[in-house]
Amino acid sequence: MKVTIDKEADAVYMRLSNAPIKDSEEIKPGVILDYDDENNLIGIEILTISKRVPSAALTSVQLETA
């Protein structure tokens, strides 16, 4: 998984797979899901992230596995 924070665009993108994007769906205003040709979720984009998450939370990413 790759997480990209674009401060200029005020967006976060989480790429779950390297598969090509076939389709996208905005499930809520500013929350976009990307799908591959088999309808698997491969990416999540969140726009206007600074209004949704405290700025301190965007300075680091914590990864937990179970």
C-alpha positions in Angstrom: 0.0 0.0 0.0 1.2 3.5 -0.8 -0.2 6.6 0.9 0.4 10.0 -0.7 -0.4 13.3 1.0 -0.6 16.2 -1.4 -0.6 19.4 0.6 -1.1 21.7 -2.4 -4.2 19.7 -3.6 -5.3 19.2 0.1 -5.8 15.5 -0.6 -4.7 12.0 0.5 -4.6 9.0 -1.8 -4.2 5.5 -0.6 -3.2 3.1 -3.4 -4.0 -0.5 -2.5 -2.9 -2.2 -5.7 -0.8 -1.4 -8.8 -3.6 -2.6 -11.1 -4.8 0.0 -13.6 -7.8 2.1 -12.6 -10.9 1.2 -14.7 -13.6 3.1 -12.8 -14.1 5.6 -10.0 -17.0 6.3 -7.8 -17.6 9.3 -5.5 -19.3 7.7 -2.5 -19.6 10.9 -0.5 -18.6 14.5 -1.4 -14.8 14.4 -1.7 -14.4 10.7 -1.1 -13.5 8.7 -4.2 -13.0 5.0 -4.6 -11.0 3.6 -7.6 -11.7 0.1 -9.0 -9.8 -2.2 -11.3 -11.4 -4.1 -14.3 -12.6 -6.9 -11.9 -14.3 -4.3 -9.6 -11.7 -4.7 -6.9 -11.1 -1.7 -4.7 -7.6 -0.4 -5.6 -7.5 3.2 -4.3 -9.1 5.7 -2.0 -8.9 9.4 -2.4 -10.0 11.9 0.2 -10.2 15.6 -0.9 -10.2 18.6 1.4 -8.4 16.5 4.0 -7.4 19.5 6.1 -11.1 20.0 6.9 -11.6 16.4 7.8 -8.5 15.5 9.9 -6.5 17.6 12.3 -3.2 18.7 10.6 -1.1 17.0 13.3 -2.5 13.7 12.1 -1.1 14.2 8.6 2.5 14.5 9.7 3.0 10.8 10.3 1.4 7.5 9.3 1.1 4.6 11.7 0.8 1.1 10.2 -0.7 -1.7 12.3 -0.9 -5.3 11.3 -2.7 -8.1 13.1 
